[in-house]
Amino acid sequence: MARQELARFLRDRRAGLRPHEIGLTTTDTARRTPGLRREEVAELAHMSVDYYTRLEQARGPRPSARILDALARTLRLTPAERSHLFRLAGSNAPPAGDAVRRVRPHVARMLERLPETAAVVTDAAYGVVAWNPLARALLGGDLAPGTTNLARRRFLDRGPADANSGTEEFGHIVVARLRRAADRYPHDPQLIALLAELHAGSEEFRQIWQTRPVHAPGHRTKTVDHPRVGLLRLNCDVLLVPEDDQEVVLITADPGSPTQRALHTLALQAT
């Protein structure tokens, strides 16, 4: 059944593409259908026409990740379609490249609509790619994209908001996520450099790394002694941006609590 679904998916995608959409110029007016021909897909994906034909006829062998990636590029698949293609072939889709270090506009706009929630977006290696004003006021320091990494900050350069309760648990969370990132992006130069820096500079990091911690994003609480508004009891929740392997960290307070009033004060000062 999966082989038949894969064949149908390939046929449908091929039929939905026009030659000019993938850079082909043709004066052939004898095409019976407007989509690409099998031989065109095979040539662009660097495989034999016979092999591709057998895939479309559900007669081919299970395609390798290299073949699937070539087909995804040739057929101009979106990230979701690419993942679907791999699932149909019975494989897990590997990342298409290095970790994504830009924030999608709709995610950035969401942060602007959370005036009394501190929100930070981090990439797969805990680099900050977006934040809102309350997050800057709460966490302190420079949160500029490309310059701040929360893993580095946790293990090598703790700020005032990093040295309170919950930091031990957060250390294990950080290492678990970095281990996942290392598996998914083994050739990412920025990630390789970060891991080398953390291993060289933190005995705590090295010890936690050896334990191979596993952690799924979820709810946790932490206490922060903020230099301007005092002791804060914060709730931290994570929303996933799976297509970019990013996390949106939402930091809030219990309704009606002193911490909520303190966050309100910080939010007013941050605007």
C-alpha positions as CSV (number, residue, x, y, z in Angstrom):
1,M,0.0,0.0,0.0
2,A,2.8,2.5,0.9
3,R,4.5,1.7,-2.4
4,Q,1.3,2.5,-4.3
5,E,0.9,5.8,-2.3
6,L,4.5,6.8,-3.1
7,A,3.9,6.1,-6.8
8,R,0.7,8.1,-6.8
9,F,2.4,11.0,-4.9
10,L,5.3,11.1,-7.5
11,R,2.9,11.0,-10.4
12,D,0.7,13.8,-9.0
13,R,3.7,16.1,-8.2
14,R,5.2,15.5,-11.7
15,A,1.9,16.3,-13.4
16,G,1.5,19.5,-11.3
17,L,4.8,21.0,-12.4
18,R,5.4,23.0,-15.6
19,P,8.7,22.9,-17.4
20,H,9.3,26.7,-17.0
21,E,8.8,26.3,-13.2
22,I,12.0,24.3,-12.9
23,G,14.0,26.2,-15.5
24,L,13.3,24.1,-18.5
25,T,12.7,25.8,-21.9
26,T,10.8,23.8,-24.4
27,T,9.2,24.4,-27.8
28,D,7.5,21.0,-27.8
29,T,3.8,21.7,-28.6
30,A,3.0,18.0,-28.8
31,R,2.8,17.3,-25.1
32,R,-0.4,15.5,-24.3
33,T,-0.3,16.8,-20.7
34,P,1.1,20.1,-19.3
35,G,3.2,18.4,-16.6
36,L,6.8,17.2,-16.7
37,R,7.8,14.0,-18.5
38,R,9.3,11.1,-16.6
39,E,12.6,11.5,-18.5
40,E,12.8,15.1,-17.5
41,V,12.4,14.3,-13.8
42,A,14.9,11.4,-14.1
43,E,17.5,13.7,-15.8
44,L,17.1,16.5,-13.3
45,A,17.3,14.0,-10.3
46,H,20.4,12.2,-11.8
47,M,18.8,8.8,-12.1
48,S,17.9,6.5,-14.9
49,V,14.5,6.8,-16.6
50,D,13.9,3.1,-16.0
51,Y,14.5,3.5,-12.3
52,Y,12.2,6.5,-12.0
53,T,9.5,4.8,-14.1
54,R,9.6,1.8,-11.8
55,L,9.1,4.1,-8.8
56,E,6.0,5.6,-10.4
57,Q,4.7,2.2,-11.2
58,A,5.2,0.9,-7.7
59,R,7.7,-1.7,-8.9
60,G,10.9,-0.1,-7.8
61,P,13.1,-0.9,-4.8
62,R,12.9,1.1,-1.6
63,P,14.6,4.4,-2.6
64,S,17.6,5.7,-0.6
65,A,17.7,9.0,1.2
66,R,19.9,10.4,-1.6
67,I,17.3,9.4,-4.2
68,L,14.5,10.9,-2.1
69,D,16.4,14.2,-1.6
70,A,17.1,14.4,-5.3
71,L,13.4,13.9,-6.1
72,A,12.3,16.4,-3.4
73,R,14.6,19.1,-5.0
74,T,13.5,18.2,-8.6
75,L,9.8,18.3,-7.8
76,R,10.1,21.5,-5.8
77,L,8.6,19.9,-2.7
78,T,7.9,22.1,0.4
79,P,9.4,21.0,3.7
80,A,6.1,19.3,4.7
81,E,5.8,17.6,1.3
82,R,9.5,16.4,1.6
83,S,8.8,14.9,5.0
84,H,5.7,13.2,3.5
85,L,7.7,11.8,0.7
86,F,10.2,10.2,3.1
87,R,7.3,8.8,5.2
88,L,5.8,7.2,2.2
89,A,9.2,5.6,1.4
90,G,9.4,4.3,5.0
91,S,12.2,6.6,6.0
92,N,12.7,9.5,8.4
93,A,13.5,12.7,6.6
94,P,16.9,14.1,7.6
95,P,17.3,17.9,7.8
96,A,17.7,19.5,4.4
97,G,20.8,21.5,5.5
98,D,22.2,23.3,8.5
99,A,20.1,24.5,11.5
100,V,17.7,27.4,10.5
101,R,18.9,30.7,12.1
102,R,16.2,33.0,10.9
103,V,12.7,33.5,12.2
104,R,9.6,33.3,10.1
105,P,7.7,36.6,9.8
106,H,4.5,35.2,11.3
107,V,6.4,33.9,14.3
108,A,8.0,37.3,14.8
109,R,4.6,39.0,14.6
110,M,3.2,36.6,17.2
111,L,5.8,37.9,19.7
112,E,4.6,41.4,19.2
113,R,1.1,40.4,20.3
114,L,2.3,39.2,23.7
115,P,2.9,42.4,25.6
116,E,2.9,40.8,29.1
117,T,4.6,37.5,28.1
118,A,8.3,37.4,27.7
119,A,9.0,35.4,24.5
120,V,12.2,34.2,22.9
121,V,12.7,32.1,19.8
122,T,15.7,29.8,19.7
123,D,17.2,27.7,17.0
124,A,18.2,24.0,17.3
125,A,21.4,25.0,19.0
126,Y,19.8,27.5,21.5
127,G,20.9,30.5,19.5
128,V,18.4,33.4,20.0
129,V,16.8,34.3,16.6
130,A,13.9,36.6,17.9
131,W,12.6,38.1,21.1
132,N,10.2,40.7,22.4
133,P,10.9,43.7,24.6
134,L,9.7,42.1,27.9
135,A,12.1,39.2,27.3
136,R,15.0,41.6,27.0
137,A,13.9,43.4,30.2
138,L,13.5,40.1,32.1
139,L,16.6,38.2,30.9
140,G,18.9,41.2,30.6
141,G,21.9,41.5,28.4
142,D,22.1,41.5,24.6
143,L,19.6,39.3,22.9
144,A,20.5,40.3,19.4
145,P,20.0,37.5,16.8
146,G,23.2,35.8,16.0
147,T,25.1,37.1,19.0
148,T,23.4,35.4,22.0
149,N,23.3,31.6,22.6
150,L,21.4,30.5,25.7
151,A,23.5,27.3,26.0
152,R,26.7,29.4,26.1
153,R,25.1,31.8,28.5
154,R,24.0,28.9,30.8
155,F,27.4,27.2,31.0
156,L,29.9,29.9,30.3
157,D,28.5,33.3,31.0
158,R,25.6,33.4,33.3
159,G,23.7,36.6,33.6
160,P,21.5,37.7,36.5
161,A,18.5,35.8,35.3
162,D,20.5,32.6,34.9
163,A,21.8,32.0,38.4
164,N,18.6,31.1,40.3
165,S,16.4,28.1,40.9
166,G,15.8,25.8,37.9
167,T,19.2,26.2,36.4
168,E,20.3,22.6,37.2
169,E,17.2,21.3,35.3
170,F,17.8,23.7,32.5
171,G,21.4,22.5,32.1
172,H,20.1,19.0,31.4
173,I,17.4,20.4,29.0
174,V,20.1,22.3,27.1
175,V,22.4,19.3,26.7
176,A,19.5,17.0,25.6
177,R,18.6,19.5,22.9
178,L,22.2,20.0,21.8
179,R,22.6,16.3,21.5
180,R,19.6,16.1,19.2
181,A,21.0,19.0,17.2
182,A,24.3,17.2,16.8
183,D,22.6,14.2,15.5
184,R,20.5,16.1,13.0
185,Y,23.1,18.6,11.9
186,P,26.5,16.8,12.1
187,H,28.1,19.2,9.6
188,D,26.8,22.5,10.8
189,P,30.0,24.6,11.4
190,Q,28.4,26.9,14.0
191,L,27.1,24.0,16.0
192,I,30.4,22.2,15.9
193,A,32.2,25.3,17.1
194,L,29.7,25.8,20.0
195,L,30.0,22.2,21.2
196,A,33.8,22.5,21.1
197,E,33.6,25.7,23.1
198,L,31.3,24.2,25.7
199,H,33.3,21.1,26.1
200,A,36.5,23.1,26.6
201,G,35.0,25.7,29.0
202,S,32.6,23.8,31.2
203,E,33.2,20.8,33.4
204,E,29.5,20.7,34.2
205,F,28.7,20.6,30.5
206,R,31.1,17.7,29.9
207,Q,29.6,15.7,32.8
208,I,26.0,16.2,31.7
209,W,26.9,15.4,28.1
210,Q,28.3,12.0,29.2
211,T,24.9,11.1,30.8
212,R,23.1,11.5,27.5
213,P,20.0,13.2,29.0
214,V,16.7,13.0,27.2
215,H,14.1,15.7,27.6
216,A,10.9,16.7,25.7
217,P,9.8,20.3,25.6
218,G,7.1,21.1,28.1
219,H,6.2,23.1,31.2
220,R,8.6,24.1,34.0
221,T,9.0,26.7,36.6
222,K,11.9,28.8,37.7
223,T,12.7,31.5,40.3
224,V,14.6,34.6,39.3
225,D,15.9,37.3,41.6
226,H,15.6,40.2,39.1
227,P,17.8,43.3,39.9
228,R,15.0,45.7,39.3
229,V,11.7,44.0,40.5
230,G,13.0,41.4,42.9
231,L,12.0,37.8,43.3
232,L,10.0,36.3,40.4
233,R,8.3,32.9,40.1
234,L,8.0,32.2,36.4
235,N,6.3,29.7,34.3
236,C,8.1,28.6,31.1
237,D,6.3,26.9,28.3
238,V,7.5,25.9,24.8
239,L,5.8,26.0,21.4
240,L,7.5,24.2,18.6
241,V,8.2,25.5,15.1
242,P,8.8,22.0,13.6
243,E,9.5,23.1,10.0
244,D,12.5,25.1,11.2
245,D,13.4,22.9,14.3
246,Q,12.9,26.0,16.5
247,E,11.3,26.6,19.9
248,V,9.3,29.6,21.1
249,V,9.8,29.9,24.9
250,L,6.9,31.7,26.6
251,I,7.6,33.1,30.1
252,T,4.6,34.1,32.2
253,A,3.3,34.4,35.7
254,D,0.3,33.1,37.6
255,P,-2.7,35.4,37.3
256,G,-3.0,37.9,40.2
257,S,0.4,37.0,41.6
258,P,3.1,39.5,42.7
259,T,5.2,38.2,39.8
260,Q,2.4,39.1,37.3
261,R,2.4,42.6,38.7
262,A,6.2,42.8,38.4
263,L,6.1,41.6,34.8
264,H,3.5,44.3,34.1
265,T,5.9,46.9,35.5
266,L,8.7,45.6,33.4
267,A,6.5,45.5,30.3
268,L,5.6,49.2,30.8
269,Q,9.3,50.1,31.2
270,A,10.2,48.1,28.2
271,T,7.9,49.8,25.7
